[in-house]
């Protein structure tokens, strides 16, 4: 597995313990579904990471080229805009519009699916014997409820926006509106997934020990 390997093994231990001596409220069906969803989340996380890195590396290359051209123009007292127009063919080699749109489409789809699947697993854990309703992941819950499922009930001004390409943060949904950001701001899929992983592993470890 790509990201949730340790989480999956803990969840497997939870299943084995309860098959041998089930606690009150344990349901094998929930647990099997939960393990499958965790595999799906791992798949989605990997796909999103690849897409995010694609844009991050592209942005880094574009930034380097533009900085080089800007410095060249300053040192040689050249008008920047006409010079950049001369370099547009180089930019098109770095930024493939068709490929970028394809990657962007898939990244947004995988990102939204990640949150829906993670929220489903959140609910399974909350109704699993020995784990219980204390399990929570605020980032996953709020993204699903506020940004994806019920933005109109949250008083959000609905805008189409999707941020991608920052390596440590990952995809960000519906950014760029100050009024929305005052109510709730997405901190990025990677950070929300980390909170989810840490909280889930803690509650599974507490049960096992």
ABEGO torsion letter per residue (X at the ends): XAAAAAAAAAAAAAAAAAAABBBBGBBAAAAAAAAAAAAAAAAAAAAAAAAAAAAAAAAAAAAAAAAAAAAAAAAAGBBAAAAAAAAAAAAAAABBAAAAAAAAAAAAAAAAAAAAAAAAAAAAAAABBGAEAABBBAAAAAAAAAAAABAAAAGBBBBBBBBBGBAAAEBBBGBGBAAAAAABBBAEAAAAAAAAAAAAAAAAAAAAX
